[in-house]
Amino acid sequence: MKLRELAHSRTGDKGNTLNISVICYDAQHYDHLRTVLTPERVKAHLRDVVRGDVVRHELPAIAAFNFVLGNALGGGVTRSLALDAHGKSLSSALMDLDVEAPAS
């Protein structure tokens, strides 16, 4: 199943760092996504763009995660030659990640 079936996302940027939040539609899926949506898996999925570390911050009270992706914007918004210098489309790319379905 696609991650977008369990969660939605928002993005933000500062310099050459992008953050992507992943917010569960249903709080019952938080623990499942905590297991399958690791920083390593996110970095592997976005490997063509993310050149730095990926750090996951857990927000269980709101059933969400914030992934901070270093060196992900081609030098930063004002320096990048990328069509999407802000990296907003990367949240859609992350939502396309195949994840295991949660147990019933």
Steps between C-alpha positions, in 0.01 A plus 500: 500500500612858452589717797240753380230249595601530867624859527531841343792742507617860510841647424716792597849616419783705643814544295605163362294305757153365431255366754214272411231428753303176475167514681293184553137513394424258782703512823475119516752484212768702683682204655496312171650795313750550782626151421502511119574867425860525616744779414702247299197401297407862432856580390511192274168597341618857434862405426515692172439829680602470866879524539515547878367335812134425564385547859156391622325687779207314652182683600278230654255746656387601151582168325762661279867500408726778379785394275786748465690441177843659479663615178177437311432821309788527256682761707193684627196670358682806369788298351332190361442440131229246583154555356360466852763681707280487811469122484120499534469219247719277720209457740301350212796281412517376859126430504563267203715273720376141516447395863374185657131504591428522872360196676121498509 
